[in-house]
């Protein structure tokens, strides 16, 4: 499947980016009859990060992309989502994700290592025999004419295709060329690590997606890989001027932000030996994702709608995008201009809602003072069914309903 310098005909579709969104897009395109060339800037394929959460909409996307069985085998299925106040251990909310949840949404809630999602997509891509991957191919610029698209990489290579899907992530070169907007740096810093079960506190080994919310900070933990590991995530409002970046973290920095946190939650920040540090950002939602004189360039995933992590939907939205793009091609007999327009119409409002809701959820998580008291009263006495009603717009997505109606 991998090829460092493949040649491609004008009938292939180019995908910029070999992450979750890019490989999902490639799978969707193959299912519409296209050969695909993925251009990945890294020297080798791989995903950094740790655990991610998968709503029922993610499983609907897995199934539509033909990798449902592979991905399901690698997920850990939680019993509940639970939120505690990190100051006094008060249980703010508890949402069961068992049989009633699955019946309501047709799919489970789960947690999984990010690399296992990417690996499942790559397995599916390899099985098609129709997806090539060029590594070390950093997009420099895009040229477009009536017959197709040419991508020029930083090392001077030129790749020709019938169309281009820009799935090249939060710092997308494709978006930079066509939109040129600035990132909105949040000032929120995220530290992520994976801890072996033997080193994880027994009193926190819950089969749940768990969050401890505190003033200007929160902590998350949940099991991975059959419960043999645990994902640990801590987030805080930085006292420094941040830039959108990923680098190695400092245990001393983390400890300096969590004074006043209850002892039970504080165990989490003392566990990891190695941290990876993300200074987070998103962008303002945009209404145009399709570009060029022949409308053969389109954005997908984080390139289209980078979001903060508070809704746990970044990877889910990218896979939804891919499925919807494929369905739009099906509905328009593979006419790129019409398909891309339908895909844009179907996705802009939904993904913008996730971006904006993530910002608001971050405020709720990090409430302090009287706002914290209000937050802790929000869901008191709420039944599971009422939680499910509130989640319907997000988790109720399916391939059968993904396209916008006229």
TIDRENLUM-130100 format. One record per residue (C-alpha): x, y, z; residue in one letter; residue number from 1. Coordinates in nm, 3 decimals. Layout:
N
[torse [X,Y,Z],"A",NUM]
...
***
This chain:
406
[torse [0.000,0.000,0.000],"X",1]
[torse [0.273,0.249,0.093],"X",2]
[torse [0.479,0.404,-0.184],"X",3]
[torse [0.722,0.692,-0.144],"X",4]
[torse [0.686,0.823,-0.500],"X",5]
[torse [0.393,0.672,-0.686],"X",6]
[torse [0.266,0.787,-1.020],"X",7]
[torse [-0.106,0.844,-1.050],"X",8]
[torse [-0.352,0.893,-1.329],"X",9]
[torse [-0.596,1.181,-1.345],"X",10]
[torse [-0.869,0.941,-1.239],"X",11]
[torse [-0.721,0.897,-0.891],"X",12]
[torse [-0.840,1.123,-0.613],"X",13]
[torse [-0.575,1.287,-0.397],"X",14]
[torse [-0.612,1.307,-0.018],"X",15]
[torse [-0.382,1.542,0.174],"X",16]
[torse [-0.318,1.389,0.517],"X",17]
[torse [-0.278,1.031,0.634],"X",18]
[torse [-0.440,1.064,0.976],"X",19]
[torse [-0.782,0.939,1.085],"X",20]
[torse [-0.975,1.179,0.860],"X",21]
[torse [-0.754,1.125,0.557],"X",22]
[torse [-0.758,0.744,0.567],"X",23]
[torse [-1.134,0.745,0.637],"X",24]
[torse [-1.183,0.969,0.334],"X",25]
[torse [-0.973,0.733,0.124],"X",26]
[torse [-1.191,0.439,0.228],"X",27]
[torse [-1.508,0.632,0.143],"X",28]
[torse [-1.369,0.725,-0.199],"X",29]
[torse [-1.271,0.367,-0.281],"X",30]
[torse [-1.625,0.260,-0.199],"X",31]
[torse [-1.738,0.502,-0.471],"X",32]
[torse [-1.508,0.337,-0.725],"X",33]
[torse [-1.205,0.569,-0.711],"X",34]
[torse [-0.840,0.488,-0.675],"X",35]
[torse [-0.684,0.707,-0.406],"X",36]
[torse [-0.342,0.853,-0.339],"X",37]
[torse [-0.284,0.977,0.017],"X",38]
[torse [-0.013,1.241,0.065],"X",39]
[torse [0.129,1.227,0.418],"X",40]
[torse [0.388,1.480,0.531],"X",41]
[torse [0.546,1.255,0.796],"X",42]
[torse [0.823,1.014,0.704],"X",43]
[torse [0.609,0.725,0.828],"X",44]
[torse [0.245,0.674,0.913],"X",45]
[torse [0.137,0.683,1.273],"X",46]
[torse [-0.081,0.862,1.527],"X",47]
[torse [0.042,1.048,1.831],"X",48]
[torse [-0.189,1.082,2.126],"X",49]
[torse [-0.343,0.840,2.367],"X",50]
[torse [-0.706,0.748,2.422],"X",51]
[torse [-1.014,0.890,2.254],"X",52]
[torse [-1.382,0.843,2.322],"X",53]
[torse [-1.621,0.698,2.066],"X",54]
[torse [-1.987,0.789,2.063],"X",55]
[torse [-2.246,0.578,1.880],"X",56]
[torse [-2.199,0.801,1.575],"X",57]
[torse [-1.839,0.681,1.547],"X",58]
[torse [-1.953,0.319,1.528],"X",59]
[torse [-2.209,0.410,1.262],"X",60]
[torse [-1.920,0.561,1.064],"X",61]
[torse [-1.697,0.256,1.118],"X",62]
[torse [-1.970,0.032,0.978],"X",63]
[torse [-2.029,0.259,0.678],"X",64]
[torse [-1.655,0.253,0.602],"X",65]
[torse [-1.644,-0.126,0.618],"X",66]
[torse [-1.423,-0.158,0.926],"X",67]
[torse [-1.685,-0.198,1.198],"X",68]
[torse [-1.576,-0.545,1.305],"X",69]
[torse [-1.205,-0.453,1.318],"X",70]
[torse [-1.259,-0.138,1.524],"X",71]
[torse [-1.514,-0.292,1.760],"X",72]
[torse [-1.268,-0.565,1.857],"X",73]
[torse [-1.021,-0.302,1.984],"X",74]
[torse [-1.258,-0.082,2.182],"X",75]
[torse [-1.336,-0.091,2.554],"X",76]
[torse [-1.710,-0.062,2.619],"X",77]
[torse [-1.790,0.156,2.919],"X",78]
[torse [-2.072,0.117,3.168],"X",79]
[torse [-2.120,0.489,3.214],"X",80]
[torse [-1.997,0.843,3.174],"X",81]
[torse [-1.947,1.012,3.510],"X",82]
[torse [-1.854,1.363,3.622],"X",83]
[torse [-1.725,1.449,3.970],"X",84]
[torse [-1.635,1.782,4.123],"X",85]
[torse [-1.258,1.774,4.167],"X",86]
[torse [-1.272,1.984,4.485],"X",87]
[torse [-1.514,1.783,4.699],"X",88]
[torse [-1.583,1.460,4.499],"X",89]
[torse [-1.951,1.554,4.451],"X",90]
[torse [-2.106,1.350,4.168],"X",91]
[torse [-2.230,1.613,3.921],"X",92]
[torse [-2.376,1.369,3.669],"X",93]
[torse [-2.385,1.002,3.577],"X",94]
[torse [-2.500,0.871,3.239],"X",95]
[torse [-2.542,0.494,3.198],"X",96]
[torse [-2.411,0.366,2.864],"X",97]
[torse [-2.535,0.009,2.889],"X",98]
[torse [-2.825,-0.169,2.724],"X",99]
[torse [-3.072,0.123,2.733],"X",100]
[torse [-2.814,0.355,2.577],"X",101]
[torse [-2.736,0.107,2.299],"X",102]
[torse [-3.103,0.051,2.230],"X",103]
[torse [-3.166,0.425,2.206],"X",104]
[torse [-2.877,0.502,1.969],"X",105]
[torse [-2.824,0.169,1.797],"X",106]
[torse [-2.457,0.158,1.897],"X",107]
[torse [-2.244,0.161,2.213],"X",108]
[torse [-2.024,0.418,2.384],"X",109]
[torse [-1.661,0.316,2.406],"X",110]
[torse [-1.304,0.428,2.461],"X",111]
[torse [-1.006,0.327,2.251],"X",112]
[torse [-0.642,0.412,2.187],"X",113]
[torse [-0.615,0.663,1.903],"X",114]
[torse [-0.355,0.443,1.733],"X",115]
[torse [-0.607,0.155,1.731],"X",116]
[torse [-0.859,0.368,1.540],"X",117]
[torse [-0.592,0.469,1.290],"X",118]
[torse [-0.467,0.112,1.264],"X",119]
[torse [-0.818,-0.017,1.196],"X",120]
[torse [-0.862,0.235,0.915],"X",121]
[torse [-0.523,0.143,0.768],"X",122]
[torse [-0.615,-0.226,0.774],"X",123]
[torse [-0.929,-0.145,0.582],"X",124]
[torse [-0.730,0.068,0.337],"X",125]
[torse [-0.475,-0.207,0.277],"X",126]
[torse [-0.750,-0.461,0.213],"X",127]
[torse [-0.893,-0.253,-0.073],"X",128]
[torse [-0.574,-0.270,-0.280],"X",129]
[torse [-0.669,0.068,-0.427],"X",130]
[torse [-0.512,0.315,-0.184],"X",131]
[torse [-0.151,0.427,-0.222],"X",132]
[torse [0.029,0.637,0.038],"X",133]
[torse [0.315,0.874,-0.035],"X",134]
[torse [0.506,0.960,0.282],"X",135]
[torse [0.733,1.259,0.325],"X",136]
[torse [0.492,1.447,0.097],"X",137]
[torse [0.423,1.783,0.260],"X",138]
[torse [0.173,1.987,0.062],"X",139]
[torse [0.324,2.316,-0.052],"X",140]
[torse [0.059,2.444,-0.291],"X",141]
[torse [-0.241,2.334,-0.497],"X",142]
[torse [-0.303,2.405,-0.865],"X",143]
[torse [-0.644,2.348,-1.018],"X",144]
[torse [-0.789,2.344,-1.370],"X",145]
[torse [-1.103,2.215,-1.538],"X",146]
[torse [-0.963,1.863,-1.567],"X",147]
[torse [-0.828,1.811,-1.218],"X",148]
[torse [-0.586,1.912,-0.943],"X",149]
[torse [-0.208,1.912,-0.907],"X",150]
[torse [-0.045,1.912,-0.564],"X",151]
[torse [0.312,2.034,-0.536],"X",152]
[torse [0.503,1.910,-0.230],"X",153]
[torse [0.784,2.078,-0.042],"X",154]
[torse [1.047,1.862,-0.211],"X",155]
[torse [0.925,1.959,-0.558],"X",156]
[torse [0.722,1.649,-0.646],"X",157]
[torse [0.397,1.698,-0.838],"X",158]
[torse [0.096,1.473,-0.790],"X",159]
[torse [-0.199,1.484,-1.028],"X",160]
[torse [-0.554,1.374,-0.951],"X",161]
[torse [-0.915,1.427,-1.045],"X",162]
[torse [-0.984,1.609,-0.716],"X",163]
[torse [-0.827,1.683,-0.376],"X",164]
[torse [-0.961,1.621,-0.028],"X",165]
[torse [-0.773,1.842,0.218],"X",166]
[torse [-0.764,1.632,0.535],"X",167]
[torse [-0.427,1.763,0.649],"X",168]
[torse [-0.520,1.845,1.006],"X",169]
[torse [-0.535,2.142,1.235],"X",170]
[torse [-0.253,2.325,1.057],"X",171]
[torse [-0.381,2.243,0.709],"X",172]
[torse [-0.173,2.372,0.417],"X",173]
[torse [-0.479,2.337,0.193],"X",174]
[torse [-0.688,2.556,0.422],"X",175]
[torse [-0.405,2.805,0.452],"X",176]
[torse [-0.396,2.849,0.073],"X",177]
[torse [-0.770,2.888,0.023],"X",178]
[torse [-0.887,3.044,0.352],"X",179]
[torse [-0.580,3.184,0.526],"X",180]
[torse [-0.753,3.238,0.861],"X",181]
[torse [-0.576,3.249,1.196],"X",182]
[torse [-0.606,2.990,1.469],"X",183]
[torse [-0.793,3.081,1.786],"X",184]
[torse [-0.548,2.979,2.060],"X",185]
[torse [-0.750,2.882,2.367],"X",186]
[torse [-0.486,2.919,2.637],"X",187]
[torse [-0.591,2.573,2.756],"X",188]
[torse [-0.310,2.318,2.783],"X",189]
[torse [-0.374,1.944,2.766],"X",190]
[torse [-0.138,1.679,2.901],"X",191]
[torse [-0.196,1.319,2.790],"X",192]
[torse [-0.037,0.994,2.904],"X",193]
[torse [-0.106,0.620,2.918],"X",194]
[torse [-0.048,0.433,3.245],"X",195]
[torse [-0.026,0.055,3.292],"X",196]
[torse [-0.301,-0.098,3.502],"X",197]
[torse [-0.050,-0.220,3.763],"X",198]
[torse [0.046,0.141,3.830],"X",199]
[torse [-0.307,0.283,3.827],"X",200]
[torse [-0.495,0.345,4.156],"X",201]
[torse [-0.728,0.058,4.234],"X",202]
[torse [-0.994,0.295,4.368],"X",203]
[torse [-1.014,0.464,4.024],"X",204]
[torse [-1.018,0.153,3.805],"X",205]
[torse [-1.371,0.218,3.687],"X",206]
[torse [-1.516,0.095,3.360],"X",207]
[torse [-1.626,0.446,3.279],"X",208]
[torse [-1.533,0.759,3.091],"X",209]
[torse [-1.460,0.964,3.401],"X",210]
[torse [-1.399,1.335,3.443],"X",211]
[torse [-1.310,1.540,3.750],"X",212]
[torse [-1.397,1.907,3.693],"X",213]
[torse [-1.231,2.189,3.883],"X",214]
[torse [-1.168,2.565,3.869],"X",215]
[torse [-0.988,2.634,3.539],"X",216]
[torse [-0.892,2.266,3.509],"X",217]
[torse [-1.014,1.910,3.476],"X",218]
[torse [-0.885,1.551,3.478],"X",219]
[torse [-1.004,1.254,3.271],"X",220]
[torse [-0.937,0.881,3.299],"X",221]
[torse [-1.069,0.565,3.139],"X",222]
[torse [-0.948,0.213,3.052],"X",223]
[torse [-0.776,0.115,2.726],"X",224]
[torse [-0.681,-0.210,2.554],"X",225]
[torse [-0.891,-0.447,2.756],"X",226]
[torse [-0.827,-0.260,3.079],"X",227]
[torse [-0.454,-0.332,3.068],"X",228]
[torse [-0.384,0.042,3.043],"X",229]
[torse [-0.553,0.364,3.149],"X",230]
[torse [-0.570,0.690,2.965],"X",231]
[torse [-0.494,0.996,3.177],"X",232]
[torse [-0.565,1.349,3.055],"X",233]
[torse [-0.529,1.671,3.252],"X",234]
[torse [-0.623,2.016,3.125],"X",235]
[torse [-0.558,2.359,3.273],"X",236]
[torse [-0.568,2.727,3.182],"X",237]
[torse [-0.210,2.829,3.121],"X",238]
[torse [-0.063,3.128,3.301],"X",239]
[torse [0.165,3.186,3.000],"X",240]
[torse [0.104,3.312,2.649],"X",241]
[torse [0.056,2.992,2.450],"X",242]
[torse [0.111,2.903,2.087],"X",243]
[torse [-0.059,2.612,1.909],"X",244]
[torse [0.194,2.334,1.962],"X",245]
[torse [0.272,1.979,2.073],"X",246]
[torse [0.583,1.896,2.274],"X",247]
[torse [0.713,1.695,2.566],"X",248]
[torse [0.561,1.794,2.897],"X",249]
[torse [0.686,1.862,3.246],"X",250]
[torse [0.552,1.688,3.556],"X",251]
[torse [0.647,1.997,3.759],"X",252]
[torse [0.430,2.218,3.540],"X",253]
[torse [0.129,1.992,3.581],"X",254]
[torse [0.166,1.979,3.959],"X",255]
[torse [0.181,2.358,3.977],"X",256]
[torse [-0.173,2.394,3.839],"X",257]
[torse [-0.366,2.155,4.060],"X",258]
[torse [-0.346,2.289,4.412],"X",259]
[torse [-0.672,2.240,4.601],"X",260]
[torse [-0.778,1.931,4.406],"X",261]
[torse [-0.908,1.647,4.625],"X",262]
[torse [-0.660,1.371,4.707],"X",263]
[torse [-0.846,1.106,4.510],"X",264]
[torse [-0.829,1.299,4.184],"X",265]
[torse [-0.482,1.431,4.256],"X",266]
[torse [-0.345,1.076,4.232],"X",267]
[torse [-0.387,1.102,3.856],"X",268]
[torse [-0.134,1.378,3.802],"X",269]
[torse [0.132,1.197,4.002],"X",270]
[torse [0.116,0.877,3.792],"X",271]
[torse [0.269,0.929,3.446],"X",272]
[torse [0.642,0.913,3.388],"X",273]
[torse [0.614,1.077,3.046],"X",274]
[torse [0.366,1.342,2.940],"X",275]
[torse [0.287,1.482,2.597],"X",276]
[torse [0.180,1.849,2.607],"X",277]
[torse [-0.074,2.007,2.371],"X",278]
[torse [-0.140,2.383,2.368],"X",279]
[torse [-0.486,2.377,2.213],"X",280]
[torse [-0.664,2.592,1.958],"X",281]
[torse [-0.960,2.586,1.725],"X",282]
[torse [-1.076,2.813,1.442],"X",283]
[torse [-1.392,3.009,1.383],"X",284]
[torse [-1.640,2.797,1.184],"X",285]
[torse [-1.651,2.876,0.812],"X",286]
[torse [-1.931,2.820,0.564],"X",287]
[torse [-1.719,2.742,0.259],"X",288]
[torse [-1.524,2.418,0.233],"X",289]
[torse [-1.513,2.385,-0.148],"X",290]
[torse [-1.264,2.585,-0.353],"X",291]
[torse [-1.120,2.653,-0.696],"X",292]
[torse [-1.251,2.737,-1.042],"X",293]
[torse [-1.373,2.382,-1.102],"X",294]
[torse [-1.472,2.314,-0.738],"X",295]
[torse [-1.241,2.013,-0.710],"X",296]
[torse [-1.081,2.092,-0.374],"X",297]
[torse [-1.267,2.025,-0.048],"X",298]
[torse [-1.177,2.030,0.322],"X",299]
[torse [-1.244,1.749,0.570],"X",300]
[torse [-1.190,1.680,0.940],"X",301]
[torse [-0.972,1.914,1.143],"X",302]
[torse [-0.877,2.103,0.827],"X",303]
[torse [-1.243,2.205,0.793],"X",304]
[torse [-1.351,2.240,1.157],"X",305]
[torse [-1.073,2.215,1.417],"X",306]
[torse [-1.229,2.196,1.761],"X",307]
[torse [-1.134,2.188,2.125],"X",308]
[torse [-1.153,1.850,2.293],"X",309]
[torse [-1.442,1.911,2.532],"X",310]
[torse [-1.709,1.726,2.331],"X",311]
[torse [-1.475,1.430,2.261],"X",312]
[torse [-1.582,1.444,1.897],"X",313]
[torse [-1.280,1.537,1.684],"X",314]
[torse [-1.215,1.192,1.538],"X",315]
[torse [-1.587,1.115,1.525],"X",316]
[torse [-1.659,1.426,1.316],"X",317]
[torse [-1.375,1.346,1.075],"X",318]
[torse [-1.515,0.997,1.013],"X",319]
[torse [-1.867,1.136,0.975],"X",320]
[torse [-1.726,1.379,0.718],"X",321]
[torse [-1.570,1.093,0.522],"X",322]
[torse [-1.890,0.888,0.517],"X",323]
[torse [-2.098,1.191,0.417],"X",324]
[torse [-1.856,1.277,0.137],"X",325]
[torse [-1.893,0.925,0.002],"X",326]
[torse [-2.270,0.943,0.025],"X",327]
[torse [-2.271,1.279,-0.154],"X",328]
[torse [-2.070,1.126,-0.439],"X",329]
[torse [-2.317,0.838,-0.456],"X",330]
[torse [-2.613,1.076,-0.469],"X",331]
[torse [-2.460,1.281,-0.752],"X",332]
[torse [-2.317,0.999,-0.964],"X",333]
[torse [-1.961,1.095,-0.867],"X",334]
[torse [-1.982,1.450,-1.002],"X",335]
[torse [-1.727,1.630,-0.788],"X",336]
[torse [-1.870,1.980,-0.801],"X",337]
[torse [-2.223,1.870,-0.712],"X",338]
[torse [-2.104,1.615,-0.457],"X",339]
[torse [-1.872,1.858,-0.279],"X",340]
[torse [-2.149,2.118,-0.262],"X",341]
[torse [-2.392,1.864,-0.113],"X",342]
[torse [-2.129,1.745,0.134],"X",343]
[torse [-2.060,2.103,0.245],"X",344]
[torse [-2.431,2.174,0.286],"X",345]
[torse [-2.471,1.857,0.492],"X",346]
[torse [-2.179,1.918,0.728],"X",347]
[torse [-2.119,2.288,0.796],"X",348]
[torse [-2.389,2.354,1.056],"X",349]
[torse [-2.342,2.024,1.240],"X",350]
[torse [-1.966,2.058,1.275],"X",351]
[torse [-1.993,2.426,1.368],"X",352]
[torse [-2.232,2.325,1.646],"X",353]
[torse [-1.968,2.086,1.777],"X",354]
[torse [-1.697,2.356,1.764],"X",355]
[torse [-1.912,2.609,1.948],"X",356]
[torse [-2.052,2.354,2.195],"X",357]
[torse [-1.698,2.242,2.279],"X",358]
[torse [-1.606,2.596,2.379],"X",359]
[torse [-1.913,2.619,2.602],"X",360]
[torse [-1.851,2.275,2.753],"X",361]
[torse [-1.499,2.387,2.844],"X",362]
[torse [-1.651,2.676,3.036],"X",363]
[torse [-1.888,2.440,3.219],"X",364]
[torse [-1.608,2.197,3.307],"X",365]
[torse [-1.384,2.475,3.440],"X",366]
[torse [-1.646,2.675,3.628],"X",367]
[torse [-1.539,2.844,3.950],"X",368]
[torse [-1.709,3.036,4.229],"X",369]
[torse [-2.086,3.069,4.191],"X",370]
[torse [-2.069,2.930,3.834],"X",371]
[torse [-1.931,2.610,3.984],"X",372]
[torse [-2.234,2.586,4.215],"X",373]
[torse [-2.466,2.636,3.919],"X",374]
[torse [-2.279,2.369,3.722],"X",375]
[torse [-2.314,2.122,4.006],"X",376]
[torse [-2.692,2.178,4.014],"X",377]
[torse [-2.744,2.147,3.637],"X",378]
[torse [-2.817,1.776,3.613],"X",379]
[torse [-2.942,1.695,3.964],"X",380]
[torse [-3.225,1.441,3.942],"X",381]
[torse [-3.201,1.406,3.564],"X",382]
[torse [-3.303,1.061,3.440],"X",383]
[torse [-3.097,0.867,3.185],"X",384]
[torse [-3.373,0.921,2.930],"X",385]
[torse [-3.343,1.298,2.964],"X",386]
[torse [-2.967,1.276,2.913],"X",387]
[torse [-3.028,1.065,2.603],"X",388]
[torse [-3.277,1.320,2.470],"X",389]
[torse [-3.014,1.594,2.507],"X",390]
[torse [-2.759,1.379,2.320],"X",391]
[torse [-2.987,1.282,2.033],"X",392]
[torse [-2.861,1.554,1.797],"X",393]
[torse [-2.504,1.429,1.837],"X",394]
[torse [-2.523,1.053,1.883],"X",395]
[torse [-2.825,0.992,1.660],"X",396]
[torse [-2.626,1.047,1.339],"X",397]
[torse [-2.644,0.766,1.083],"X",398]
[torse [-2.538,0.714,0.724],"X",399]
[torse [-2.904,0.694,0.619],"X",400]
[torse [-2.975,1.048,0.738],"X",401]
[torse [-2.639,1.217,0.682],"X",402]
[torse [-2.721,1.410,0.365],"X",403]
[torse [-2.900,1.745,0.374],"X",404]
[torse [-3.250,1.753,0.230],"X",405]
[torse [-3.357,2.014,-0.021],"X",406]
***
